[in-house]
Amino acid sequence: MYIDPMCLGCVINNCLIMKKVVQAVRRILNEKHPIRFVMSRILLRFRINLSRTLFFNNKLDVQTYLHASSAAHKLFIGKYDATLDSAVFSKYIEEGHTVFDVGANIGMYTTVAARLSKSGIVYAFEATPQTFSYLLDNVRLNDVKNVYPVYAAVCNEHGLVSFFEHKNSHEQNYISKGDGGTMHVPALKLSNFMDSVGVKSIDFLKIDVEGAELSVLKSLGDYINSVRVVYFEYTNRNSSRFGYDLEEIIQFFQNAGFEIFIPVMQGDLLVIKPFDLTAQMDTRNLLAIKKEEYV
């Protein structure tokens, strides 16, 4: 029996298409909110911003617009777990505190910090132009008056830096080392910024900058001695992009008089565990606390 090769090719192609369709349907049905998931993909694909608001933190009355942002859409489809971060913020930020939010994204944690510090001030740094505009929208939405938004990348250099904006996730934008940037953005050192605004100390420093954490810390210069608590994300993949490893950033903190801890949730309770450098880890949120501070 003769089989036309072209027809056979069409059958194989149709089978491959059907396989992809079945996989897509299975993924959708496995989502916590399938209809929201489909809506989210469409809204993000066409970068559609909605005026609808979502509650990020009910206790502190923190909301966010449903912008075309991966962070807002993770919240929309039920995939944003803010339990650990919110618990850490609540434990270490008190009324009157000075907070630096480096890598503020769309400002959800900026607003949490502003609510907690009350009469204090939150300096929120974000380098992606569109994301920074979402940050400003959310600051206005939550009517927080103690936020000082700064459009800039924070690193150990001043001027303009190459910056990569991820097409599908605003949570994965980063300073580009080499030719991988999609734009140039203003950059600043924290030491210079603190001199310019007259800030002498930082009570709580949160850093989430996709691998440039050590550069942010070095940009403090001698001001590192005036920081009480640092909450930062470490991933092997991101740090390797900037040429350092976990041991190097831990050594930096230890030289500056900090102790390192791992915050974890045990049920509804936040537990602060001593850090073990020998433990295997790829991605982890860590706390660096000045030795004289109470944990």
N, C-alpha and C positions, 0 to 999 in steps of 0.2 A: 504493500500500500504506500502510495506516494504522499508525503506530507510537505506542503509548501513551507519552506523555511521562513517566509515572511509571516505566515499565519502562526507558525510555532513561536516566532519572536513576539507576536502580539499577545499570544496566550501567556507566555512567561512574563511579559511586561504587565499584563492585567493582574496576574497572580501576585506580583510584587507590590502593585498598587493596593490590592485588596489586603495584603499582609500589613502594609503601613496603616491602612484605614482601621483595621482591627486593633492594631497596637495603640493607635490614637484614641479609639473609643474606650479601650480598656483603661488607658491612663486617665481619661476623663471620669470614668465611672469609679475609679479608685480614689478620686479626690474627695476631700471632706465636704466640699460644696461644689458639685459638678457644674451647675449652671453658672455660678459665680466665676468658676475657673475659666469657662469658655468666654464669658463676658470680659474677664481680665485680659485674656490673650488678645482679644480684639482691640480693647482700649489701649493696651500697651503697644500693639503692632502699629496702630495709627496715631499713637501719642495724643490721645484724647484726654483732656482734663475735665473732671466733673466737679460741680460745686457741692456734691454730696460729702458729708463729713462722717468720719468713723471715730469711735472712741478707742484711744490707745491705752489710757490709764483711767479707769472709772473713779478710783479713789481720789486722784488728784485732779479730776475733771480735765484731762488732756485729750484733745481731739486733733485730727489731721484731715485735710482735704484728700479726696481720692484723685490725686494728681496722677499723671502718667509716670509714676515712679515705682520701681520694684519694691521699695520698702512699704509704701502705702498699699500696694496690691497684695503683698504677702499678708498684710493685716486683713485685707478684704476677703481673701480666700481661706483664712484661718490657719496660716502657716507661720505667723510671726509669734514666737515665744519670747515675751519680754520679762518673764518671771525673774530670772537671775539678775539681769541688768537693773531692773527696777528695785530689786531688793538691795543690791549694792549701793545704788544711788541713795536710797532711803536711809541706809545705815550710816553713810559717811558724809552726806551733805546736810548741813544744819543751817538754821536761820542766820543770815548775815555772812555766809561764806562767799568767797570768791571762787568761781568755777570756770575752768577753761574746757570747752568742748571742741576738740580738734578732730575734724572729720565729722561735722555736725549733721551731714546729710540733709534731710527735709525738716529737721528740728524737733522730732518727737522727744528725744531725750534732753534736748536743750530746754524744752518747755517743762519737762519733769524737774530738771535741775532748778529752773526759775521758780517753780512752785515751792520747792523745798527750801531754797535759800532765802526766799521772801525779800527781806530788806537787803540781801546781798546782790551780787551781780554775776551774770553768766556771759562770758565772751565765747561766741560761737563762730568757728572758722570753717568755711566751706569753699572749695575751689572750683567746682563745676558751675558754670553760669546758670543753667536751667535749674539745677538742684538748689542753688542759692536763692533763686526766685521763689521756689516752693518753700524754703525755709522762712523767708520773709512773710509769705502768705500765712503760714502756720503760726508764726509769732503774733501776727495781727489777729488771726482767728481766736487764739487763746487769750488775747488781751493781756499779755505779760509785758510789763514795763521795764523789767530789769534785765533785758537781753541786749547785748551789744554785738550785732552781727558783723562779721568781717569776711569780705570776699577775697580769699587768698589761700594758697597752699602754704602749709607750715613745714619748713625743713631747715637744714643748716646752711642756707644760702639766701641771698636777697636779690630781688629783681624779677625776671621772668623765667619760668621753667616749662619744659615740655610736659604735657599732661595727656594721659590717655582716658578718653571717655568711652566706657563700655556701651555697646549698642543696646543691650538688653537689660542691663542691671546697673542702676546708679549707685549701688552699694559696692561696686567693684572698680570704681574709677581710681586712678593712681598716677603719681608722678612717674614719668617715663624716663628711664635711663637709656639713652640711645635714640634710635630713629622711630620708635613705636608710638610717638605722641600723635594725637589728633588735633591738638591746639596748644597755645601757650597761655599760661595764666600767671597772675602776679604771685610772688612768693615772699615770705618774710620769716625772719628769725624771731622766736618768742622773746629773746633777750631785748632785741631792738623794740619790739612792740610794747613790752612791759615798761621800758624806759619812756616811750612816747606817751603812754597813757597814765604813767605814775603808779602802776601796780607793783607792790613790793613783795607780795607773797601769793601763793596759790594754795587753797585748801583742798581742792579736788581737781585733778587733771585727768580727763578721759581722752584716750587716743585710739582712733580707729581709722588708719590711713593706708591700709592694704600693703603693709610692708615697710613703710617709711617711719615707723615708730622710733627707731634708734636715732634717725636724723632729727626728728622732732625733739627728742630728749637732749641731744647735743646742742640744739639751737637755744636752749635755755641758758647756756654758759653757767656762770656762778649762781644764777637764780635757781638751779636745781636744788640748792641748799635751802630754799625757802618754800619748797613744795612739800605738802604733808602726805597726800595720798595720790597715787597714780593707778588708774584702771585702764588696762590696755589689752588689745587682742594680739596674740602671737600665732602665726602659722609658718611652718617650715617653707612652704612654697613661696609665700610673699616675701619673707625675709631674705631668701636666697636671691630674689630679684635685686636686692640692694646690697648683697655681698656680706651679710652677717648671719650668725646663727644664734640659737637660744642662749648658749653659754656666754656669748659676747654681751648680749643685752642684760643678762643677769649680773655679769661682772660689773657692768656700768652702774647698775643700781647699788650693788654692794659697796662699790668704791665711794658712792655718794651717801652711804649711811642708811640704806633702805633694807628692809627684810621683804622677801617675796612669799606670797600666799596664793592658794588656789581657792576661789569662792565657788561653792557648790550648793545646790538646793537639796535638802533631805526632807521630802514632803513640802510643807509650807515654811520650813525653817532654813534660813541662810546660815551655812556653816563655813568658817574660814579655816582652811587646812594649811599646814606648813608645806612649802614647795620642795619637791625632791627632783633635783636636776637629772638624776639617773632614770626617772620614770619616762616611759615611752609616751610621747605625745606629738601630735601633728598640729592641731588647732586647739587653742585654749585661751580663755579669758583669765588674766592674771592681775593680782593686786600687788603693788609695791608701796609699802608703808614705812615712813620714817620710824626708826627703832624706838624713839621716845614716845610715839603715839600709842594710845590704848587701842587694842584690836577687839 
